[in-house]
Amino acid sequence: QVQVVESGGGLVQAGGSLNLSCAASGSNIVEVSYMGWFRQSPGNQRELVAGITSGGFTDYPDSVKGRFTISRSNAKNTVNLQMNSLKPDDTAVYYCKATVTRVLPPSSYTHDYWGQGTQVTVSS
């Protein structure tokens, strides 16, 4: 069993900042190779906000590059998203995804797991 839990969402004025956190936990986890943040607002498709591999490689879309920073602790299987200079169109539900490998002898299994999401609202 794997759990992915997000925290840190809230209401902030335009130009403000928020920090989101995500933790992956469960039995028999041997690696969390990827953790990423995605967002979805009404009428829009879910889109990548930021991603990071266990090796520290990061990926950002142009819409957030220079404003958002992702970081992780491999030892704790956690990831943070620092969001600065927030805009009203950043308003969305933000979801954490973790790619988790578990050992279930005699085999291992790798799957994507999603959190329930945390609301970010940016006002004018």
trRosetta pair geometry for C-beta under 8 A, 3 or more apart (Angstrom, degrees):
i j d omega theta_ij theta_ji phi_ij phi_ji
1 26 5.3 -153 98 -140 54 109
1 27 6.4 53 43 19 73 98
2 24 6.5 -6 -173 -169 103 93
2 25 7.2 159 -153 84 59 36
2 26 3.7 -73 -100 -32 54 158
2 29 7.1 102 -105 -77 103 115
2 98 7.5 -143 165 86 129 124
2 100 5.3 148 -128 77 155 166
2 102 7.1 -129 -57 -55 116 130
2 111 7.8 176 28 75 149 110
2 113 4.9 -113 110 -76 127 164
3 24 7.2 165 86 -150 50 46
3 25 5.3 -15 59 63 95 86
3 26 6.0 152 11 -63 68 93
3 113 7.8 -166 -150 161 6 143
4 22 6.5 4 -175 -174 89 104
4 23 7.4 176 -147 86 48 43
4 24 5.2 -11 -100 -100 79 77
4 96 5.5 -156 166 96 116 107
4 97 7.4 17 -172 -123 166 23
4 98 5.1 -175 -101 12 125 118
4 113 4.9 158 -23 123 126 106
4 114 6.2 -141 65 141 143 13
4 115 4.1 -111 117 -65 97 79
5 22 6.9 165 83 -149 43 57
5 23 5.4 -13 57 57 92 88
5 25 7.8 -10 8 16 108 106
5 96 8.0 -1 80 52 17 140
5 115 5.9 143 -102 -127 15 116
5 116 7.8 6 -122 17 55 96
6 9 7.3 45 136 -23 112 107
6 20 6.4 -12 -166 -175 102 105
6 21 7.0 152 -155 85 53 50
6 22 5.0 -19 -98 -96 72 85
6 94 6.9 -174 -174 101 155 90
6 95 7.2 -128 -34 -137 152 34
6 96 4.8 165 -74 -6 107 119
6 115 4.4 117 -18 136 100 159
6 116 7.1 -140 30 55 102 68
6 117 6.5 -9 44 -146 144 11
6 118 4.4 -131 120 -20 120 115
7 20 7.2 159 83 -157 41 61
7 21 5.1 -14 61 61 89 97
7 22 7.8 171 20 -77 65 43
7 118 6.4 151 -114 -90 16 150
8 18 6.3 131 153 169 96 97
8 19 5.4 -92 -163 99 140 57
8 20 4.2 -180 78 -113 129 43
8 21 5.1 116 -27 9 130 78
8 118 6.4 70 57 140 61 162
9 18 7.0 39 -126 177 36 146
9 20 6.5 31 -61 -103 67 102
9 94 6.4 175 -86 36 117 111
9 118 3.4 179 -17 151 128 101
9 119 4.9 130 150 66 144 44
9 120 4.9 -112 -141 -65 95 66
10 18 6.3 180 46 -120 93 127
10 119 7.7 90 -68 91 16 79
10 120 7.1 10 45 -118 38 58
10 121 7.4 -87 134 37 33 83
11 121 4.8 -19 -107 73 73 108
11 123 6.7 27 -173 -17 96 111
12 16 3.9 -138 172 87 113 136
12 17 7.1 -137 -164 53 157 22
12 18 5.6 -141 -22 -50 150 106
12 86 5.8 68 97 58 125 154
12 120 7.7 -24 21 -165 106 83
12 121 7.4 148 26 85 60 58
12 122 5.8 -23 75 -109 83 69
12 123 7.4 -173 93 20 33 81
13 16 5.0 98 61 -20 67 123
13 122 7.3 64 177 -162 13 67
13 123 5.5 -48 -110 68 56 91
13 124 7.8 2 -154 137 76 7
14 86 6.3 -133 -133 96 42 76
14 87 6.0 34 -136 -126 97 39
14 88 5.9 -35 -82 -42 113 78
14 122 5.7 85 -82 168 63 104
14 123 6.7 -109 -24 89 79 43
14 124 5.7 18 -16 -118 130 41
15 85 6.1 -21 -133 -134 46 51
15 86 6.8 -58 20 52 11 67
16 86 5.5 -30 67 34 65 116
16 122 7.5 -172 49 -130 99 92
17 82 7.2 -7 -169 -176 112 79
17 83 6.1 162 -153 90 62 61
17 84 4.8 -10 -103 -105 105 62
17 85 7.7 22 -79 -13 79 37
17 86 6.7 170 -90 -18 31 107
18 83 4.9 -2 59 58 80 112
18 86 6.7 46 5 -60 98 144
18 120 6.3 -172 64 -129 163 112
19 80 6.1 -8 -175 -171 99 108
19 81 7.0 163 -156 81 51 51
19 82 5.2 -13 -108 -104 88 64
19 83 7.1 -173 -82 21 37 75
20 37 6.7 99 89 -113 142 140
20 80 6.8 154 82 -158 53 55
20 81 4.3 -1 55 53 104 103
20 83 7.0 44 -5 -11 99 114
20 94 6.0 -77 -113 109 163 149
20 96 7.9 -172 147 -64 120 109
20 118 6.4 166 -133 68 112 140
20 120 7.6 -63 -67 -67 124 124
21 78 6.5 -10 -170 -174 94 112
21 79 7.4 157 -155 84 49 47
21 80 5.3 -19 -100 -103 70 77
21 81 7.9 -155 -66 21 31 71
22 35 6.5 172 92 -175 128 123
22 37 7.4 -174 -19 -82 143 89
22 78 6.5 159 85 -156 52 63
22 79 4.9 -10 59 58 103 90
22 80 7.7 -175 21 -78 73 34
22 81 7.9 42 -6 -9 107 100
22 96 3.5 153 -124 -120 148 159
22 98 7.4 -173 144 -53 123 109
22 115 6.3 -122 -135 -33 108 149
23 76 7.1 -60 -128 148 101 96
23 77 6.5 84 -161 101 65 82
23 78 4.7 -21 -98 -101 76 90
24 29 7.4 148 130 -129 104 159
24 32 5.3 136 69 -109 146 144
24 35 7.0 -139 -17 -99 127 117
24 77 4.5 -91 64 152 91 118
24 78 7.6 -169 18 -81 68 43
24 98 4.0 137 -80 -145 141 174
24 100 6.0 -164 174 -80 141 123
24 113 6.8 119 -130 73 111 129
25 29 7.5 -125 -156 -7 31 149
25 77 6.7 151 -73 83 56 133
26 29 5.4 103 72 -43 85 114
26 100 7.2 59 43 177 132 155
26 102 7.1 -55 110 -93 122 126
27 102 7.5 58 97 -144 61 122
28 102 4.6 66 107 -165 102 94
28 103 5.1 -131 -178 58 102 69
28 104 6.3 74 148 -69 160 66
29 32 6.8 8 -179 -50 125 88
29 77 7.0 6 134 -76 152 159
29 100 5.9 -58 -127 -166 106 108
29 101 7.2 105 -155 77 62 52
29 102 5.6 -48 -92 -96 49 77
30 101 5.4 -57 63 102 92 99
30 102 6.8 139 7 -123 85 25
30 103 5.2 67 -31 -25 128 105
30 108 7.0 -54 32 -134 139 128
31 54 6.5 -51 -168 -61 97 162
31 100 7.5 163 91 -153 54 45
31 101 4.4 15 56 43 94 117
32 35 6.2 28 151 -51 116 103
32 54 6.5 141 86 -78 60 110
32 74 7.5 -174 58 -141 98 67
32 77 4.7 108 0 -134 149 101
32 98 5.4 -38 -152 -170 114 108
32 99 6.7 125 -166 74 59 56
32 100 5.4 -19 -105 -101 76 71
32 101 7.7 -154 -75 20 32 73
33 53 6.3 -21 165 -153 67 83
33 54 5.2 -74 -135 -10 42 117
33 99 5.0 -53 59 96 90 113
33 100 8.0 -175 13 -87 76 22
33 101 6.6 58 -22 -15 107 109
33 110 7.5 3 10 -143 130 125
34 51 6.4 -2 -170 -174 101 110
34 52 7.4 161 -150 85 59 40
34 53 5.4 -32 -96 -107 73 63
34 54 7.3 -80 -57 -23 39 77
34 97 7.6 -9 117 113 98 94
34 98 7.2 163 91 -153 61 41
34 99 4.0 37 48 23 97 122
35 51 7.2 172 93 -151 39 65
35 52 5.9 -14 64 62 82 86
35 72 5.8 130 51 -102 133 138
35 77 7.8 148 -63 -172 138 66
35 79 4.1 -171 122 -37 140 147
35 96 6.8 -8 -170 -171 93 97
35 97 7.0 168 -151 87 46 54
35 98 5.1 -4 -105 -104 83 76
35 99 7.5 -135 -64 20 46 73
36 48 6.5 -41 173 -140 132 93
36 49 7.6 149 172 54 84 74
36 50 6.5 -168 -150 99 74 47
36 51 3.4 -18 -103 -104 113 87
36 52 7.0 162 -83 17 65 56
36 59 7.8 -21 -115 61 119 107
36 70 7.8 -13 -126 -139 53 159
36 79 7.8 -52 -58 138 16 170
36 96 7.3 157 84 -153 40 54
36 97 5.0 -11 60 58 89 99
37 48 7.8 98 85 -165 55 56
37 49 4.2 -50 104 65 99 118
37 50 5.1 22 43 50 105 81
37 51 7.4 -154 26 -71 58 55
37 70 6.8 -161 7 -100 114 122
37 79 7.5 -156 -44 121 94 128
37 81 5.0 19 -36 -66 159 149
37 94 5.8 -7 -169 -174 106 106
37 95 7.2 146 -156 77 55 44
37 96 6.0 -29 -99 -98 65 63
37 97 7.8 -177 -82 18 19 79
38 46 5.2 37 159 175 124 103
38 47 6.4 169 -156 83 82 30
38 48 5.7 -49 -102 -100 82 39
38 49 6.0 180 -104 1 23 90
38 94 7.2 154 82 -157 39 57
38 95 4.9 -24 67 64 91 96
38 96 7.9 172 24 -84 76 16
38 97 6.2 39 -3 -13 115 115
39 46 7.0 174 86 -147 26 66
39 47 6.2 -24 60 60 74 80
39 49 5.3 69 -10 -53 104 121
39 90 7.8 -42 172 -169 172 61
39 92 3.8 80 174 106 112 144
39 93 6.6 159 -152 79 68 42
39 94 4.8 -29 -95 -99 90 66
39 95 7.0 168 -88 16 35 75
39 120 7.6 -51 -125 38 127 122
40 44 6.2 -172 -155 89 62 91
40 45 7.1 -75 -121 151 97 24
40 46 4.2 -40 -72 -92 113 74
40 47 7.3 142 -81 12 62 67
40 92 5.8 147 65 -171 23 113
40 93 5.6 -22 62 59 80 92
40 95 7.1 16 5 -5 103 117
41 44 4.9 37 62 32 79 124
41 91 6.2 80 -107 104 131 74
41 92 4.1 -88 -58 -103 89 87
41 93 7.3 156 -83 12 49 69
44 47 7.3 -48 152 -14 115 111
44 92 7.7 -65 66 -112 134 120
46 95 7.2 -22 -145 33 126 133
47 61 7.1 -16 160 -20 113 159
48 51 6.2 -42 -159 -28 118 110
48 59 7.1 -26 159 115 141 110
48 61 6.0 134 88 -33 92 111
49 60 7.7 -18 155 -134 44 72
49 61 7.3 -74 -127 20 26 106
49 64 5.9 49 -162 -7 73 165
49 68 6.6 -76 167 138 97 171
49 81 6.9 31 118 -142 128 148
49 94 6.8 -14 -8 -135 158 103
50 58 6.8 -17 -170 -166 94 100
50 59 6.9 156 -156 81 48 58
50 60 5.2 -6 -106 -97 82 81
50 64 6.7 -98 -54 99 97 143
50 68 5.6 -140 -47 125 134 126
50 69 7.8 111 -133 177 161 11
50 70 3.9 175 142 -41 133 130
50 81 5.9 151 49 -119 134 109
51 58 6.9 156 84 -153 52 52
51 59 4.5 -4 55 52 99 105
51 70 7.0 109 38 83 5 173
52 56 6.8 -20 -170 -144 103 29
52 57 6.9 162 -150 80 56 43
52 58 5.0 -15 -97 -98 83 74
52 59 7.6 -166 -70 18 43 73
52 70 4.9 -162 -34 123 120 123
52 71 7.2 93 -64 -120 171 15
52 72 5.2 -175 99 -13 139 123
52 79 6.4 166 47 -130 122 123
53 56 6.7 -42 73 24 78 22
53 57 4.6 16 28 48 115 92
54 72 7.8 -93 -111 101 45 146
54 74 5.6 82 -151 -114 85 118
56 72 7.9 -151 -102 47 60 104
58 70 5.8 160 -133 63 116 110
60 64 5.5 -118 -170 82 107 96
60 65 4.5 134 114 -84 127 81
60 68 6.5 168 -131 75 126 104
60 70 7.6 -180 -74 1 99 112
61 64 5.9 68 66 23 80 91
61 65 6.9 -134 98 -30 34 94
62 65 5.5 -46 -132 14 35 120
64 67 5.4 -104 -166 61 59 103
64 68 4.2 -7 167 15 116 123
64 83 7.9 -59 -152 -124 117 89
64 90 8.0 97 -98 -110 101 108
65 68 7.6 -55 -82 44 22 84
67 83 6.8 23 140 -157 92 61
67 84 5.4 -146 -167 71 67 75
67 85 4.7 -102 -131 60 109 109
67 86 7.7 137 173 -75 127 42
68 81 6.1 -10 -168 -173 109 93
68 82 6.7 157 -156 83 54 56
68 83 5.1 -10 -106 -105 90 67
68 84 7.3 -177 -79 25 41 69
69 81 7.4 158 79 -155 43 48
69 82 4.6 -6 57 56 94 106
69 84 7.9 25 1 2 97 106
70 79 6.5 -3 -170 -177 97 107
70 80 7.1 163 -152 85 50 52
70 81 5.4 -16 -99 -102 76 73
70 82 7.9 -163 -74 22 29 72
71 79 7.1 166 88 -154 40 63
71 80 5.2 -8 61 56 88 97
71 82 7.5 26 6 -6 106 105
72 78 6.5 171 -153 92 69 49
72 79 4.3 -26 -98 -101 93 77
72 80 7.3 -179 -82 16 43 67
73 76 4.2 22 105 36 122 105
73 77 7.5 -48 91 6 77 17
73 78 4.9 14 46 54 101 94
73 79 7.9 -155 22 -73 62 39
74 77 7.1 23 -165 -74 34 49
77 98 7.4 55 178 -145 103 142
79 96 6.9 159 63 -143 119 120
81 94 7.5 -135 62 177 155 146
83 86 5.7 55 142 -79 108 101
83 90 7.1 138 -175 -177 136 150
83 120 7.5 23 59 -145 168 151
86 90 5.1 -105 -159 49 84 152
86 120 7.8 -131 -144 169 138 119
86 122 4.6 -150 145 -111 114 135
87 90 5.1 115 60 -13 69 100
87 122 6.1 87 100 121 23 155
88 91 6.0 -19 -180 -14 53 114
88 122 5.0 -151 -102 100 36 100
88 123 6.9 29 -103 -145 93 12
88 124 5.5 -8 -67 -62 133 84
89 122 7.8 -44 28 65 27 129
90 120 6.5 -58 134 122 93 126
90 122 5.1 57 63 -3 99 145
91 120 6.3 -153 -129 105 43 75
91 121 5.2 35 -130 -129 104 49
91 122 5.1 -132 -60 29 86 81
92 120 6.2 6 56 57 59 98
93 117 4.3 21 170 177 111 133
93 118 7.1 151 -159 69 68 25
93 119 5.6 -38 -102 -95 72 61
93 120 7.6 155 -106 19 22 73
94 117 6.4 147 72 -154 37 75
94 118 5.5 -28 62 63 92 80
94 119 7.8 156 15 -104 79 12
94 120 5.5 42 -16 -7 117 117
95 114 5.8 -4 176 -163 121 103
95 115 5.8 178 -158 63 69 86
95 116 7.9 -142 -120 98 88 16
95 117 4.6 -39 -83 -92 81 84
96 114 7.2 148 82 -154 52 52
96 115 4.3 40 50 6 94 128
97 112 5.8 -8 -171 -168 108 105
97 113 7.1 154 -154 78 58 43
97 114 5.4 -22 -100 -97 76 72
97 115 7.7 -122 -66 7 38 80
98 112 7.3 151 80 -153 40 56
98 113 5.1 -19 63 61 90 95
99 110 6.6 22 174 -178 90 99
99 111 7.5 -163 -147 102 59 26
99 112 5.4 -30 -96 -95 71 70
99 113 7.9 168 -88 18 24 72
100 110 7.0 178 89 -144 38 59
100 111 6.3 -21 60 63 83 69
100 112 7.8 130 15 -112 76 21
100 113 5.7 2 8 4 124 119
101 108 5.8 21 -179 170 100 116
101 109 7.0 168 -148 85 58 37
101 110 4.5 -22 -93 -92 81 87
102 108 6.7 175 88 -155 40 72
102 109 5.5 -14 58 59 88 88
102 110 7.9 168 17 -81 63 41
103 107 8.0 -179 -152 104 54 36
103 108 5.0 -35 -102 -101 60 91
104 107 6.0 -10 75 72 81 77
104 108 7.0 138 26 -108 66 34
104 109 6.2 3 18 2 115 111
115 118 7.8 -12 124 -21 132 87
